[in-house]
Amino acid sequence: MSAKTVKNPIPNVKKTTIETKKQEQVYFAFAKENYRFMLIGIGAILLGFVIMSLDKEPHGFGFLGLTLGPIVVVLGFLFQFFAIFYKNKTKE
């Protein structure tokens, strides 16, 4: 009885082993600082919406609903743009 060799049913597919997967590096779209800044920006946006909901005037027509809350939300979105485009200058 001889051992049969089985051909790969899918041609041109590279077989991967545990050793080759350990050598592959995973690259993320952003650095750690970018994700931190994004979380801060999301927190600022949510804070702006909470500030708008705290307004006691009818339909949110007071200072909190018309002025302060929207300003905080816009600043949160601007901070998100900063977080996306931020690039750390130091080499690690």
VMD Tcl script that builds the backbone (N, CA, C; Angstrom):
set m [mol new atoms 276]
animate dup $m
set s [atomselect $m all]
$s set {name element resname resid chain x y z} {
  {N N MET 1 A 0.823 -1.168 0.000}
  {CA C MET 1 A 0.000 0.000 0.000}
  {C C MET 1 A 0.877 1.244 0.000}
  {N N SER 2 A 0.680 2.015 -0.968}
  {CA C SER 2 A 1.472 3.227 -1.063}
  {C C SER 2 A 0.603 4.422 -0.669}
  {N N ALA 3 A 1.265 5.461 -0.174}
  {CA C ALA 3 A 0.550 6.672 0.230}
  {C C ALA 3 A 0.221 7.499 -1.003}
  {N N LYS 4 A -1.007 7.961 -1.079}
  {CA C LYS 4 A -1.439 8.774 -2.202}
  {C C LYS 4 A -1.226 10.245 -1.884}
  {N N THR 5 A -0.832 10.976 -2.870}
  {CA C THR 5 A -0.729 12.414 -2.678}
  {C C THR 5 A -1.992 13.047 -3.245}
  {N N VAL 6 A -2.546 13.958 -2.494}
  {CA C VAL 6 A -3.773 14.623 -2.916}
  {C C VAL 6 A -3.393 16.000 -3.435}
  {N N LYS 7 A -3.861 16.317 -4.616}
  {CA C LYS 7 A -3.591 17.627 -5.191}
  {C C LYS 7 A -4.476 18.668 -4.524}
  {N N ASN 8 A -3.979 19.872 -4.526}
  {CA C ASN 8 A -4.744 20.991 -3.982}
  {C C ASN 8 A -5.929 21.251 -4.907}
  {N N PRO 9 A -7.187 21.166 -4.384}
  {CA C PRO 9 A -8.342 21.355 -5.263}
  {C C PRO 9 A -8.481 22.788 -5.779}
  {N N ILE 10 A -7.902 23.748 -5.080}
  {CA C ILE 10 A -7.958 25.136 -5.517}
  {C C ILE 10 A -6.543 25.545 -5.922}
  {N N PRO 11 A -6.308 25.718 -7.208}
  {CA C PRO 11 A -4.948 26.069 -7.633}
  {C C PRO 11 A -4.602 27.499 -7.252}
  {N N ASN 12 A -3.325 27.751 -7.167}
  {CA C ASN 12 A -2.773 29.080 -6.881}
  {C C ASN 12 A -3.174 29.624 -5.509}
  {N N VAL 13 A -3.532 28.773 -4.592}
  {CA C VAL 13 A -3.835 29.204 -3.235}
  {C C VAL 13 A -2.693 28.752 -2.357}
  {N N LYS 14 A -2.086 29.703 -1.688}
  {CA C LYS 14 A -0.941 29.412 -0.845}
  {C C LYS 14 A -1.410 28.817 0.482}
  {N N LYS 15 A -0.814 27.703 0.856}
  {CA C LYS 15 A -1.153 27.104 2.135}
  {C C LYS 15 A -0.484 27.901 3.238}
  {N N THR 16 A -1.219 28.175 4.293}
  {CA C THR 16 A -0.650 28.917 5.411}
  {C C THR 16 A -0.531 28.011 6.609}
  {N N THR 17 A 0.506 28.226 7.342}
  {CA C THR 17 A 0.699 27.481 8.581}
  {C C THR 17 A 0.758 28.471 9.732}
  {N N ILE 18 A 0.807 27.935 10.908}
  {CA C ILE 18 A 0.864 28.787 12.099}
  {C C ILE 18 A 2.137 29.626 12.079}
  {N N GLU 19 A 3.228 29.051 11.599}
  {CA C GLU 19 A 4.489 29.782 11.586}
  {C C GLU 19 A 4.420 30.992 10.654}
  {N N THR 20 A 3.810 30.838 9.495}
  {CA C THR 20 A 3.748 31.982 8.580}
  {C C THR 20 A 2.778 33.031 9.080}
  {N N LYS 21 A 1.728 32.632 9.783}
  {CA C LYS 21 A 0.790 33.618 10.322}
  {C C LYS 21 A 1.430 34.431 11.429}
  {N N LYS 22 A 2.357 33.851 12.170}
  {CA C LYS 22 A 3.051 34.594 13.214}
  {C C LYS 22 A 3.946 35.663 12.613}
  {N N GLN 23 A 4.457 35.434 11.415}
  {CA C GLN 23 A 5.365 36.374 10.789}
  {C C GLN 23 A 4.635 37.544 10.142}
  {N N GLU 24 A 3.356 37.351 9.802}
  {CA C GLU 24 A 2.603 38.429 9.173}
  {C C GLU 24 A 2.323 39.523 10.181}
  {N N GLN 25 A 2.492 40.759 9.763}
  {CA C GLN 25 A 2.201 41.888 10.630}
  {C C GLN 25 A 0.881 42.504 10.229}
  {N N VAL 26 A 0.143 42.947 11.225}
  {CA C VAL 26 A -1.138 43.575 10.985}
  {C C VAL 26 A -0.938 45.077 11.080}
  {N N TYR 27 A -1.347 45.788 10.053}
  {CA C TYR 27 A -1.240 47.238 10.037}
  {C C TYR 27 A -2.640 47.829 10.139}
  {N N PHE 28 A -2.832 48.708 11.106}
  {CA C PHE 28 A -4.106 49.368 11.281}
  {C C PHE 28 A -4.106 50.683 10.507}
  {N N ALA 29 A -5.295 51.177 10.246}
  {CA C ALA 29 A -5.410 52.417 9.477}
  {C C ALA 29 A -4.898 53.615 10.260}
  {N N PHE 30 A -5.067 53.583 11.585}
  {CA C PHE 30 A -4.680 54.706 12.425}
  {C C PHE 30 A -3.790 54.226 13.552}
  {N N ALA 31 A -3.092 55.164 14.158}
  {CA C ALA 31 A -2.248 54.854 15.312}
  {C C ALA 31 A -3.098 54.914 16.580}
  {N N LYS 32 A -2.483 54.528 17.675}
  {CA C LYS 32 A -3.184 54.498 18.960}
  {C C LYS 32 A -3.686 55.884 19.367}
  {N N GLU 33 A -2.883 56.903 19.108}
  {CA C GLU 33 A -3.276 58.264 19.470}
  {C C GLU 33 A -4.508 58.713 18.686}
  {N N ASN 34 A -4.591 58.301 17.410}
  {CA C ASN 34 A -5.745 58.673 16.592}
  {C C ASN 34 A -7.037 58.119 17.187}
  {N N TYR 35 A -6.993 56.871 17.622}
  {CA C TYR 35 A -8.187 56.268 18.205}
  {C C TYR 35 A -8.563 56.953 19.516}
  {N N ARG 36 A -7.579 57.344 20.288}
  {CA C ARG 36 A -7.870 58.075 21.532}
  {C C ARG 36 A -8.536 59.410 21.223}
  {N N PHE 37 A -7.994 60.130 20.247}
  {CA C PHE 37 A -8.580 61.411 19.867}
  {C C PHE 37 A -9.995 61.232 19.322}
  {N N MET 38 A -10.215 60.147 18.584}
  {CA C MET 38 A -11.554 59.889 18.060}
  {C C MET 38 A -12.550 59.638 19.184}
  {N N LEU 39 A -12.133 58.907 20.200}
  {CA C LEU 39 A -13.021 58.677 21.346}
  {C C LEU 39 A -13.338 59.976 22.073}
  {N N ILE 40 A -12.349 60.857 22.189}
  {CA C ILE 40 A -12.591 62.160 22.810}
  {C C ILE 40 A -13.580 62.962 21.970}
  {N N GLY 41 A -13.428 62.915 20.657}
  {CA C GLY 41 A -14.346 63.631 19.764}
  {C C GLY 41 A -15.770 63.093 19.865}
  {N N ILE 42 A -15.913 61.775 19.935}
  {CA C ILE 42 A -17.244 61.180 20.094}
  {C C ILE 42 A -17.844 61.597 21.425}
  {N N GLY 43 A -17.012 61.637 22.467}
  {CA C GLY 43 A -17.496 62.091 23.774}
  {C C GLY 43 A -17.965 63.536 23.731}
  {N N ALA 44 A -17.248 64.386 22.999}
  {CA C ALA 44 A -17.655 65.796 22.886}
  {C C ALA 44 A -18.972 65.927 22.128}
  {N N ILE 45 A -19.152 65.134 21.087}
  {CA C ILE 45 A -20.408 65.168 20.331}
  {C C ILE 45 A -21.570 64.732 21.222}
  {N N LEU 46 A -21.377 63.641 21.936}
  {CA C LEU 46 A -22.431 63.174 22.839}
  {C C LEU 46 A -22.713 64.191 23.939}
  {N N LEU 47 A -21.667 64.826 24.459}
  {CA C LEU 47 A -21.853 65.856 25.480}
  {C C LEU 47 A -22.680 67.010 24.932}
  {N N GLY 48 A -22.448 67.402 23.684}
  {CA C GLY 48 A -23.225 68.471 23.071}
  {C C GLY 48 A -24.700 68.119 22.973}
  {N N PHE 49 A -24.998 66.879 22.612}
  {CA C PHE 49 A -26.397 66.467 22.540}
  {C C PHE 49 A -27.035 66.404 23.925}
  {N N VAL 50 A -26.267 65.984 24.915}
  {CA C VAL 50 A -26.793 65.972 26.284}
  {C C VAL 50 A -27.067 67.399 26.750}
  {N N ILE 51 A -26.171 68.321 26.438}
  {CA C ILE 51 A -26.372 69.731 26.811}
  {C C ILE 51 A -27.640 70.272 26.153}
  {N N MET 52 A -27.856 69.912 24.879}
  {CA C MET 52 A -29.069 70.385 24.209}
  {C C MET 52 A -30.323 69.813 24.856}
  {N N SER 53 A -30.253 68.591 25.349}
  {CA C SER 53 A -31.439 67.986 25.958}
  {C C SER 53 A -31.717 68.541 27.354}
  {N N LEU 54 A -30.752 69.196 27.978}
  {CA C LEU 54 A -30.939 69.742 29.323}
  {C C LEU 54 A -31.661 71.077 29.333}
  {N N ASP 55 A -31.901 71.633 28.171}
  {CA C ASP 55 A -32.542 72.943 28.101}
  {C C ASP 55 A -33.979 72.852 28.610}
  {N N LYS 56 A -34.361 73.749 29.507}
  {CA C LYS 56 A -35.693 73.730 30.120}
  {C C LYS 56 A -36.727 74.520 29.323}
  {N N GLU 57 A -36.296 75.287 28.344}
  {CA C GLU 57 A -37.230 76.071 27.535}
  {C C GLU 57 A -38.036 75.129 26.634}
  {N N PRO 58 A -39.239 75.544 26.224}
  {CA C PRO 58 A -40.028 74.692 25.335}
  {C C PRO 58 A -39.332 74.500 23.990}
  {N N HIS 59 A -39.295 73.257 23.538}
  {CA C HIS 59 A -38.696 72.862 22.250}
  {C C HIS 59 A -37.208 73.207 22.171}
  {N N GLY 60 A -36.543 73.375 23.292}
  {CA C GLY 60 A -35.105 73.636 23.291}
  {C C GLY 60 A -34.708 74.978 22.749}
  {N N PHE 61 A -35.560 76.001 22.935}
  {CA C PHE 61 A -35.269 77.320 22.383}
  {C C PHE 61 A -34.500 78.211 23.345}
  {N N GLY 62 A -33.849 77.639 24.349}
  {CA C GLY 62 A -33.063 78.441 25.280}
  {C C GLY 62 A -31.601 78.492 24.870}
  {N N PHE 63 A -30.781 79.032 25.770}
  {CA C PHE 63 A -29.344 79.179 25.495}
  {C C PHE 63 A -28.675 77.819 25.292}
  {N N LEU 64 A -29.029 76.831 26.124}
  {CA C LEU 64 A -28.391 75.519 26.013}
  {C C LEU 64 A -28.748 74.823 24.704}
  {N N GLY 65 A -30.002 74.916 24.296}
  {CA C GLY 65 A -30.452 74.198 23.104}
  {C C GLY 65 A -30.080 74.849 21.795}
  {N N LEU 66 A -29.958 76.173 21.800}
  {CA C LEU 66 A -29.676 76.869 20.539}
  {C C LEU 66 A -28.239 77.327 20.377}
  {N N THR 67 A -27.511 77.482 21.477}
  {CA C THR 67 A -26.178 78.061 21.372}
  {C C THR 67 A -25.085 77.106 21.855}
  {N N LEU 68 A -25.121 76.797 23.136}
  {CA C LEU 68 A -24.007 76.040 23.729}
  {C C LEU 68 A -23.928 74.609 23.195}
  {N N GLY 69 A -25.051 73.909 23.153}
  {CA C GLY 69 A -25.049 72.518 22.680}
  {C C GLY 69 A -24.551 72.379 21.256}
  {N N PRO 70 A -25.092 73.139 20.312}
  {CA C PRO 70 A -24.594 73.017 18.932}
  {C C PRO 70 A -23.124 73.406 18.771}
  {N N ILE 71 A -22.668 74.377 19.558}
  {CA C ILE 71 A -21.249 74.746 19.475}
  {C C ILE 71 A -20.375 73.577 19.928}
  {N N VAL 72 A -20.779 72.897 20.993}
  {CA C VAL 72 A -20.006 71.745 21.489}
  {C C VAL 72 A -20.037 70.608 20.466}
  {N N VAL 73 A -21.160 70.386 19.818}
  {CA C VAL 73 A -21.255 69.337 18.804}
  {C C VAL 73 A -20.344 69.653 17.614}
  {N N VAL 74 A -20.361 70.888 17.145}
  {CA C VAL 74 A -19.503 71.271 16.014}
  {C C VAL 74 A -18.033 71.148 16.392}
  {N N LEU 75 A -17.687 71.544 17.613}
  {CA C LEU 75 A -16.294 71.379 18.063}
  {C C LEU 75 A -15.911 69.903 18.134}
  {N N GLY 76 A -16.858 69.059 18.531}
  {CA C GLY 76 A -16.600 67.619 18.540}
  {C C GLY 76 A -16.324 67.080 17.152}
  {N N PHE 77 A -17.099 67.537 16.160}
  {CA C PHE 77 A -16.851 67.103 14.792}
  {C C PHE 77 A -15.528 67.641 14.258}
  {N N LEU 78 A -15.182 68.865 14.587}
  {CA C LEU 78 A -13.875 69.400 14.179}
  {C C LEU 78 A -12.739 68.610 14.817}
  {N N PHE 79 A -12.943 68.204 16.064}
  {CA C PHE 79 A -11.932 67.388 16.735}
  {C C PHE 79 A -11.823 66.022 16.071}
  {N N GLN 80 A -12.930 65.498 15.544}
  {CA C GLN 80 A -12.878 64.233 14.819}
  {C C GLN 80 A -12.030 64.371 13.553}
  {N N PHE 81 A -12.191 65.475 12.830}
  {CA C PHE 81 A -11.350 65.703 11.654}
  {C C PHE 81 A -9.878 65.771 12.049}
  {N N PHE 82 A -9.591 66.453 13.150}
  {CA C PHE 82 A -8.216 66.505 13.639}
  {C C PHE 82 A -7.707 65.108 13.951}
  {N N ALA 83 A -8.538 64.296 14.599}
  {CA C ALA 83 A -8.128 62.941 14.982}
  {C C ALA 83 A -7.840 62.078 13.762}
  {N N ILE 84 A -8.599 62.264 12.704}
  {CA C ILE 84 A -8.383 61.469 11.495}
  {C C ILE 84 A -7.087 61.871 10.797}
  {N N PHE 85 A -6.813 63.166 10.735}
  {CA C PHE 85 A -5.646 63.639 9.991}
  {C C PHE 85 A -4.381 63.759 10.826}
  {N N TYR 86 A -4.471 63.504 12.123}
  {CA C TYR 86 A -3.297 63.624 12.998}
  {C C TYR 86 A -2.278 62.562 12.646}
  {N N LYS 87 A -1.033 62.978 12.522}
  {CA C LYS 87 A 0.044 62.040 12.244}
  {C C LYS 87 A 1.177 62.316 13.222}
  {N N ASN 88 A 1.579 61.313 13.957}
  {CA C ASN 88 A 2.638 61.461 14.945}
  {C C ASN 88 A 3.974 61.598 14.212}
  {N N LYS 89 A 4.749 62.585 14.608}
  {CA C LYS 89 A 6.020 62.882 13.929}
  {C C LYS 89 A 7.186 62.030 14.439}
  {N N THR 90 A 7.066 61.453 15.630}
  {CA C THR 90 A 8.168 60.686 16.197}
  {C C THR 90 A 8.209 59.294 15.597}
  {N N LYS 91 A 9.395 58.783 15.428}
  {CA C LYS 91 A 9.582 57.413 14.932}
  {C C LYS 91 A 9.609 56.494 16.118}
  {N N GLU 92 A 8.867 55.381 16.001}
  {CA C GLU 92 A 8.841 54.415 17.111}
  {C C GLU 92 A 9.769 53.277 16.832}
}
mol reanalyze $m
mol bondsrecalc $m
mol representation Tube
mol addrep $m
